[in-house]
């Protein structure tokens, strides 16, 4: 019982950190929240679904109008980029998809193509600057994929490029049954 209460408190503190600061991922936010609450024991850490639920509650209470407007903007920007990247099977994922995007949130797109170099050629033709980097798959140590961060003034857009066959092996649903990623037609219905 004590552990469950501490998990709940950590989840809500992490949600506040994410909503107000936005510079941390779920894992870092929950560890920071645990330290603030004097509970560094990893057995008390909530899972990401608990953090997401707490974040939704926090945003509904303290940032409802701002969150709604920001989410609508981010989804529109995501759709614009997905349209430009349509040849590379773009998928929207992350907080812009699940509805927890806030003032500090960027957009995450996953591309699935065997023409990975063509993605960068297309990005070069766009008027928006970008940086190239690498994405290390957390669930597959040693696997590295191309990653680009587009510096759009409305929101940063992270683009991770996977081989086309990679999509078949990825999980399709979150633990709560919601989709992990959606294609352009489904993204259009979110706005």
MIDREN-760025 format. One line per 5 residues: number of its first residue (from 1); their letters; for each residue z, x, y of N, C-alpha, C. Coordinates in Angstrom, 1 decimal. Each point is the difference from the previous one (the first is absolute). Example, Ala and Ser with C-alpha at 12.3 -4.5 7.8 and 13.67 -1.06 7.14 Angstrom:
BEGIN
1	AS	7.8/13.2/-5.7/0.0/-0.9/1.2/0.0/0.9/1.2 ~ -0.7/-0.4/1.1/0.0/0.9/1.1/0.8/-0.8/1.1;
//
This chain:
BEGIN
1	XXXXX	0.0/0.8/-1.2/0.0/-0.8/1.2/0.0/0.9/1.3 ~ 0.8/1.0/-0.1/0.1/0.9/1.2/-1.3/0.7/0.2 ~ -0.7/0.4/-1.1/-1.3/0.7/0.1/-1.0/-0.9/0.6 ~ 0.0/-1.3/-0.4/-1.0/-1.0/0.5/0.2/-0.2/1.5 ~ 1.2/-0.1/0.4/0.3/-0.2/1.4/-0.5/1.3/0.8;
6	XXXXX	0.3/1.2/-0.5/-0.5/1.2/0.7/-1.5/0.0/0.0 ~ -0.7/-0.3/-1.1/-1.4/-0.1/0.0/-0.6/-0.9/1.1 ~ 0.7/-1.2/0.1/-0.5/-0.9/1.0/0.2/0.5/1.4 ~ 1.2/0.7/0.3/0.3/0.6/1.3/-1.0/1.1/0.3 ~ -0.3/0.8/-1.0/-1.0/1.1/0.2/-1.4/-0.6/0.2;
11	XXXXX	-0.4/-1.0/-0.7/-1.3/-0.6/0.2/-0.1/-0.5/1.4 ~ 1.0/-0.7/0.6/-0.1/-0.5/1.3/0.1/1.1/1.1 ~ 0.8/1.0/-0.3/0.0/1.2/1.0/-1.4/0.7/0.0 ~ -0.5/0.2/-1.2/-1.4/0.6/-0.1/-1.0/-0.8/0.7 ~ 0.1/-1.4/-0.2/-1.0/-0.9/0.7/0.1/0.2/1.5;
16	XXXXX	1.2/0.1/0.5/0.2/0.2/1.5/-0.7/1.3/0.4 ~ 0.3/1.1/-0.8/-0.6/1.3/0.3/-1.5/-0.1/0.0 ~ -0.6/-0.6/-1.0/-1.4/-0.2/-0.1/-0.6/-0.8/1.2 ~ 0.6/-1.1/0.3/-0.5/-0.9/1.1/0.2/0.7/1.4 ~ 1.0/0.7/0.2/0.2/0.6/1.3/-0.6/1.4/0.2;
21	XXXXX	0.0/0.8/-1.0/-0.5/1.3/0.1/-1.4/0.1/-0.6 ~ -0.2/-0.4/-1.2/-1.3/-0.1/-0.6/-0.6/1.4/-0.5 ~ 0.7/1.1/0.3/-0.6/1.3/-0.4/0.3/0.4/-1.4 ~ 0.8/-0.8/-0.7/0.4/0.3/-1.4/-0.6/-0.9/-1.0 ~ -0.1/0.5/-1.2/-0.5/-0.9/-1.1/1.3/-0.6/-0.6;
26	XXXXX	-0.2/-1.0/-1.0/1.1/-0.7/-0.5/1.0/0.9/-0.6 ~ -0.4/1.0/-0.8/0.9/1.0/-0.6/0.9/0.7/0.9 ~ -0.7/0.5/1.1/0.8/0.8/1.0/0.9/-0.9/0.8 ~ -0.4/-1.3/0.3/0.8/-0.9/0.7/1.2/-0.4/-0.8 ~ -0.1/-0.2/-1.3/1.2/-0.4/-0.8/0.9/1.1/-0.2;
31	XXXXX	-0.5/1.2/-0.1/0.9/1.2/-0.1/0.8/0.2/1.3 ~ -0.7/-0.2/1.2/0.6/0.2/1.3/1.1/-1.1/0.2 ~ -0.4/-1.2/-0.4/1.0/-1.2/0.1/1.2/0.3/-0.9 ~ -0.2/0.5/-1.2/1.1/0.3/-0.9/1.0/1.0/0.6 ~ -0.6/1.0/0.6/0.8/1.1/0.7/0.8/-0.7/1.1;
36	XXXXX	-0.6/-0.8/0.8/0.6/-0.6/1.2/1.2/-0.9/-0.5 ~ -0.2/-0.6/-1.2/1.1/-0.9/-0.5/1.0/0.7/-0.9 ~ -0.2/1.3/-0.1/0.9/0.8/-0.8/-0.1/-0.3/-1.5 ~ -1.3/-0.2/-0.5/-0.2/-0.3/-1.4/-1.2/0.8/-0.5 ~ 0.2/1.4/0.0/-1.1/0.8/-0.4/-0.4/-0.1/-1.5;
41	XXXXX	0.9/-0.7/-0.8/-0.2/-0.1/-1.4/-1.4/-0.8/-0.3 ~ -0.9/0.6/-0.7/-1.3/-0.6/-0.2/0.1/-1.2/-0.9 ~ 1.1/-0.2/-0.6/0.2/-1.3/-0.8/0.1/-1.2/0.8 ~ 0.2/0.2/1.3/0.2/-1.2/0.9/-1.3/-0.3/0.8 ~ -1.0/0.8/-0.2/-1.2/-0.2/0.8/-0.8/-1.3/-0.5;
46	XXXXX	-0.4/-0.8/1.0/-0.8/-1.2/-0.4/-1.4/0.4/-0.4 ~ -0.7/-0.9/-0.7/-1.4/0.3/-0.3/-0.9/-0.4/1.2 ~ -1.3/0.4/0.0/-0.8/-0.3/1.1/-0.2/-1.5/0.3 ~ 0.0/-0.8/-1.1/-0.1/-1.5/0.2/1.2/-0.5/0.8 ~ 1.2/0.5/-0.2/1.2/-0.4/0.8/-0.2/0.4/1.4;
51	XXXXX	-0.5/1.2/0.2/-0.2/0.5/1.4/-1.0/-0.9/0.7 ~ -1.1/-0.3/-0.7/-1.1/-0.9/0.6/0.6/-1.3/0.4 ~ 0.8/-0.6/-0.9/0.6/-1.3/0.3/0.9/0.1/1.2 ~ 0.8/1.0/0.1/0.9/0.2/1.2/-0.8/0.3/1.2 ~ -1.1/0.7/-0.1/-0.9/0.2/1.2/-0.6/-1.3/0.5;
56	XXXXX	-0.4/-0.8/-0.9/-0.6/-1.3/0.4/1.1/-0.8/0.7 ~ 1.2/0.0/-0.5/1.1/-0.8/0.7/0.3/0.6/1.4 ~ 0.1/1.3/0.1/0.2/0.7/1.2/-1.1/-0.4/1.1 ~ -1.2/0.1/-0.5/-1.1/-0.3/0.9/0.0/-1.4/0.4 ~ 0.3/-0.9/-0.9/0.1/-1.5/0.3/1.1/-0.3/1.1;
61	XXXXX	1.1/0.7/-0.1/1.1/-0.2/0.9/-0.2/0.7/1.4 ~ -0.5/1.2/0.0/0.1/0.8/1.2/-1.4/0.3/0.6 ~ -1.1/-0.1/-0.8/-1.3/0.4/0.5/-1.1/-1.0/-0.4 ~ 0.3/-1.2/-0.1/-0.9/-1.0/-0.5/-1.3/0.0/0.8 ~ 0.0/-0.2/1.3/-1.2/-0.1/0.8/-0.8/1.3/0.0;
66	XXXXX	0.8/1.1/0.2/-0.6/1.3/0.0/-0.7/0.3/-1.3 ~ 0.7/-0.3/-1.1/-0.5/0.3/-1.3/-1.3/-0.8/-0.3 ~ 0.0/-1.2/0.3/-1.1/-0.9/-0.2/-1.2/0.5/0.7 ~ 0.1/0.4/1.3/-1.1/0.4/0.8/-0.5/1.4/-0.5 ~ 0.9/0.9/-0.3/-0.3/1.3/-0.5/-0.8/-0.1/-1.3;
71	XXXXX	0.5/-0.8/-0.9/-0.6/-0.2/-1.3/-1.4/-0.5/0.1 ~ -0.2/-1.0/0.9/-1.3/-0.6/0.2/-1.0/1.1/0.5 ~ 0.5/0.8/1.0/-0.9/1.1/0.5/-0.3/1.0/-1.1 ~ 1.0/0.5/-0.8/-0.2/0.9/-1.0/-1.0/-0.5/-1.1 ~ 0.1/-1.2/-0.3/-0.9/-0.6/-1.0/-1.4/-0.1/0.5;
76	XXXXX	-0.2/-0.3/1.3/-1.3/0.0/0.6/-0.6/1.4/0.0 ~ 0.8/1.0/0.4/-0.5/1.4/0.0/-0.4/0.4/-1.4 ~ 0.9/-0.4/-1.0/-0.3/0.4/-1.4/-1.3/-0.6/-0.5 ~ -0.3/-1.3/0.4/-1.2/-0.6/-0.4/-1.2/0.7/0.6 ~ 0.1/0.4/1.3/-1.1/0.7/0.7/-0.3/1.3/-0.8;
81	XXXXX	1.0/0.8/-0.4/-0.3/1.2/-0.7/-0.5/-0.3/-1.4 ~ 0.5/-1.0/-0.6/-0.4/-0.3/-1.4/-1.5/-0.4/0.1 ~ -0.4/-0.7/1.0/-1.5/-0.3/0.2/-0.8/1.2/0.1 ~ 0.5/1.0/0.8/-0.7/1.2/0.2/-0.1/0.9/-1.2 ~ 1.0/-0.2/-0.9/0.1/0.8/-1.2/-0.4/-0.8/-1.2;
86	XXXXX	-0.7/-1.1/0.2/-0.3/-0.9/-1.1/-0.7/0.6/-1.2 ~ -0.8/1.1/0.2/-0.7/0.6/-1.1/0.9/0.8/-0.9 ~ 1.3/0.1/0.3/0.9/0.8/-0.8/1.1/-0.8/-0.6 ~ -0.2/-1.3/-0.2/0.9/-0.9/-0.6/1.4/0.1/0.6 ~ 0.2/-0.3/1.3/1.3/0.1/0.6/1.0/-1.1/-0.4;
91	XXXXX	1.2/0.5/-0.1/1.2/-0.9/-0.4/1.1/0.2/1.1 ~ 0.5/-1.1/0.5/1.1/0.0/0.9/1.3/0.0/-0.9 ~ 1.0/0.8/0.4/1.2/0.1/-0.8/1.2/0.3/1.0 ~ 1.2/0.0/-0.5/1.1/0.3/0.8/0.6/-1.2/0.9 ~ 0.7/0.4/1.0/0.7/-1.0/0.8/-0.9/-1.0/0.8;
96	XXXXX	-1.2/0.5/0.3/-1.0/-0.9/0.7/-0.4/-1.1/-1.0 ~ -0.1/0.3/-1.2/-0.3/-1.0/-1.0/1.2/-0.9/-0.3 ~ 1.2/0.6/-0.2/1.1/-0.8/-0.4/0.7/-0.7/1.1 ~ -0.4/0.2/1.2/0.6/-0.7/1.2/1.2/0.5/0.6 ~ 0.4/1.3/-0.3/1.2/0.6/0.6/-0.4/1.0/1.0;
101	XXXXX	-1.2/0.1/0.4/-0.4/0.9/1.1/0.6/-0.3/1.3 ~ 0.5/1.1/0.7/0.6/-0.2/1.2/-0.6/0.9/1.1 ~ 0.8/0.3/1.0/-0.5/0.7/1.2/-0.4/1.5/-0.3 ~ 0.5/0.5/-1.0/-0.3/1.5/-0.3/-0.9/0.1/-1.3 ~ -0.5/-1.1/-0.4/-0.8/0.1/-1.3/-1.4/0.3/0.2;
106	XXXXX	-0.5/0.8/-0.9/-1.5/0.3/-0.1/-0.6/-0.8/-1.1 ~ -1.3/0.1/-0.1/-0.8/-0.7/-1.0/-0.3/1.0/-1.2 ~ 0.1/-0.5/-1.2/-0.3/0.8/-1.1/-1.2/-0.7/-0.8 ~ -1.1/0.8/-0.1/-1.1/-0.5/-0.8/-0.3/1.0/-1.2 ~ -0.3/-0.6/-1.1/-0.4/0.8/-1.1/-1.5/-0.2/-0.3;
111	XXXXX	-0.7/1.0/-0.2/-1.4/-0.1/-0.3/-0.2/0.5/-1.4 ~ -1.0/-0.6/-0.7/-0.3/0.3/-1.4/-1.5/0.3/-0.1 ~ -0.3/1.2/-0.1/-1.4/0.4/0.0/-0.2/1.4/-0.6 ~ -1.2/0.2/-0.6/-0.3/1.3/-0.5/-0.8/0.8/1.0 ~ -0.2/-0.6/1.2/-0.7/0.7/1.1/1.0/0.4/1.1;
116	XXXXX	1.0/0.8/-0.4/1.1/0.3/0.9/-0.5/0.8/1.2 ~ -0.9/0.8/-0.1/-0.5/0.8/1.2/-0.7/-1.0/1.0 ~ -0.6/-1.0/-0.5/-0.6/-1.0/0.9/1.0/-0.7/0.9 ~ 1.2/-0.1/-0.5/1.1/-0.6/0.8/0.2/0.8/1.3 ~ 0.1/1.3/-0.2/0.2/0.9/1.2/-1.2/0.0/0.9;
121	XXXXX	-1.2/0.0/-0.6/-1.2/-0.1/0.8/0.0/-1.3/0.9 ~ 0.5/-1.1/-0.6/0.1/-1.2/0.8/1.0/0.1/1.1 ~ 1.2/0.6/-0.3/1.0/0.1/1.0/-0.4/0.9/1.1 ~ -0.8/1.0/-0.3/-0.6/0.9/1.1/-0.8/-0.8/0.9 ~ -0.7/-1.0/-0.5/-0.9/-0.8/0.9/0.7/-1.0/0.9;
126	XXXXX	1.2/-0.3/-0.4/0.8/-0.9/0.8/0.5/0.7/1.2 ~ 0.2/-0.8/1.1/0.4/0.6/1.2/1.5/0.4/0.1 ~ 0.8/-0.4/-1.0/1.4/0.2/0.0/0.4/1.3/-0.7 ~ 0.8/0.8/0.6/0.4/1.3/-0.7/0.8/-0.3/-1.2 ~ 0.0/1.0/-0.9/0.8/-0.1/-1.3/0.4/1.4/-0.4;
131	XXXXX	1.0/0.0/-0.9/0.4/1.2/-0.6/-0.1/-0.1/-1.5 ~ -0.5/1.1/-0.6/-0.1/0.0/-1.5/1.3/0.7/-0.6 ~ 0.4/-0.5/-1.1/1.2/0.5/-0.7/-0.1/-0.3/-1.5 ~ 1.1/0.1/-0.7/0.0/-0.3/-1.4/1.1/-1.0/-0.3 ~ -0.3/-0.8/-1.0/1.0/-1.0/-0.5/0.4/0.4/-1.4;
136	XXXXX	1.3/0.3/-0.2/0.5/0.3/-1.3/0.5/-1.2/-0.7 ~ -0.5/-0.4/-1.1/0.4/-1.2/-0.7/1.4/0.2/-0.5 ~ 0.9/-0.9/0.4/1.4/0.0/-0.4/0.2/-0.3/-1.4 ~ -0.8/-0.8/-0.6/0.2/-0.4/-1.4/-0.8/0.9/-0.9 ~ -0.8/1.0/0.5/-0.8/0.9/-0.8/0.1/1.4/0.6;
141	XXXXX	1.0/0.7/-0.3/0.2/1.4/0.6/-1.2/0.8/-0.3 ~ -0.4/0.8/1.1/-1.1/0.9/-0.1/-1.3/-0.7/0.3 ~ -0.1/-1.3/0.2/-1.2/-0.7/0.4/-0.1/0.0/1.5 ~ -1.1/0.4/0.5/-0.1/0.1/1.5/-1.3/-0.8/0.3 ~ 0.0/-0.8/1.1/-1.1/-0.8/0.4/-0.3/0.3/1.5;
146	XXXXX	-1.2/-0.1/0.5/-0.3/0.1/1.4/0.7/-1.1/0.8 ~ 0.5/0.4/1.2/0.7/-1.0/0.8/-0.5/0.3/1.5 ~ -0.2/-1.0/0.7/-0.5/0.1/1.4/0.9/-0.9/0.8 ~ 0.4/0.4/1.2/0.8/-0.8/0.9/-0.8/-0.2/1.3 ~ -0.4/-1.2/0.2/-0.9/-0.3/1.2/1.0/-0.3/1.1;
151	XXXXX	-0.3/0.6/1.2/0.9/-0.1/1.1/-0.5/-1.2/0.9 ~ -0.1/-1.2/-0.5/-0.4/-1.1/0.8/1.2/-0.3/1.0 ~ -0.3/-0.3/1.3/1.0/-0.2/1.0/0.9/-1.2/-0.3 ~ -0.5/-1.0/-0.8/0.7/-1.2/-0.3/1.0/0.2/-1.2 ~ -0.3/0.9/-0.9/0.8/0.3/-1.1/-0.6/1.2/-0.8;
156	XXXXX	0.8/0.8/-0.6/-0.6/1.0/-0.9/-0.4/-0.6/-1.3 ~ -1.1/0.5/-0.5/-0.6/-0.6/-1.2/-0.1/1.1/-1.1 ~ 0.8/-0.1/-1.0/0.1/1.0/-1.1/-1.0/-0.5/-1.1 ~ -1.0/0.9/-0.3/-1.0/-0.3/-1.0/0.2/1.0/-1.2 ~ 0.3/-0.5/-1.1/0.1/0.9/-1.2/-1.2/-0.3/-0.9;
161	XXXXX	-0.7/1.0/-0.4/-1.2/-0.1/-0.8/0.2/0.3/-1.5 ~ -0.2/-1.0/-0.8/0.2/0.2/-1.5/-1.4/-0.1/-0.7 ~ -0.1/0.7/-1.1/-1.3/-0.2/-0.8/0.0/-1.5/-0.4 ~ -1.2/-0.5/-0.2/-0.2/-1.5/-0.3/0.8/-0.4/-1.3 ~ 0.0/0.9/-1.0/0.6/-0.4/-1.2/1.5/-0.1/0.1;
166	XXXXX	0.6/0.6/1.0/1.5/0.0/0.2/0.5/-1.4/0.2 ~ -0.8/-0.9/0.5/0.5/-1.3/0.3/0.5/-0.8/-1.3 ~ -0.8/0.3/-1.1/0.4/-0.7/-1.2/1.3/0.4/-0.5 ~ 0.5/1.2/0.2/1.3/0.4/-0.5/1.2/-0.3/0.9 ~ -0.3/-0.5/1.2/1.1/-0.2/1.0/0.6/-1.4/-0.2;
171	XXXXX	1.3/-0.1/0.2/0.7/-1.3/-0.1/-0.6/-1.0/1.0 ~ -0.2/-1.2/-0.4/-0.6/-1.0/0.9/1.1/-0.8/0.8 ~ 1.2/-0.2/-0.6/1.0/-0.8/0.6/1.3/0.7/0.3 ~ 0.7/-0.5/1.0/1.3/0.5/0.3/1.0/-0.6/-1.0 ~ 1.2/0.5/0.1/1.1/-0.6/-0.9/0.2/-1.5/0.2;
176	XXXXX	-0.3/-0.4/1.2/0.2/-1.5/0.3/-1.2/-0.8/-0.3 ~ -1.1/0.6/-0.5/-1.2/-0.7/-0.3/-1.0/-0.1/1.0 ~ 0.3/0.6/1.2/-1.0/0.0/1.1/-1.0/1.2/-0.2 ~ -1.2/-0.1/0.5/-1.0/1.0/-0.2/0.4/1.4/0.7 ~ -0.3/1.1/-0.7/0.2/1.3/0.6/-1.1/0.4/1.0;
181	XXXXX	-1.1/-0.6/-0.2/-1.2/0.3/0.9/-0.9/-1.2/0.0 ~ -0.8/-0.2/1.0/-1.0/-1.0/0.1/-1.3/0.5/0.6 ~ -1.1/-0.6/-0.5/-1.3/0.4/0.6/-0.3/-0.8/1.3 ~ -1.1/0.3/0.6/-0.3/-0.6/1.3/0.0/-1.5/0.0 ~ -0.6/-0.7/-1.0/0.1/-1.5/0.1/1.4/-0.5/0.1;
186	XXXXX	0.9/0.6/-0.8/1.4/-0.5/0.0/0.7/0.4/1.3 ~ -0.3/1.2/0.5/0.6/0.5/1.2/-0.4/-1.0/1.2 ~ -1.2/-0.5/0.0/-0.4/-0.9/1.0/0.8/-1.3/0.0 ~ 0.5/-0.4/-1.1/0.8/-1.3/-0.1/1.4/0.2/0.5 ~ 0.4/1.3/0.2/1.4/0.3/0.4/0.2/-0.3/1.5;
191	X	-1.1/0.1/0.8/0.1/-0.1/1.4/0.2/-1.4/0.5;
//
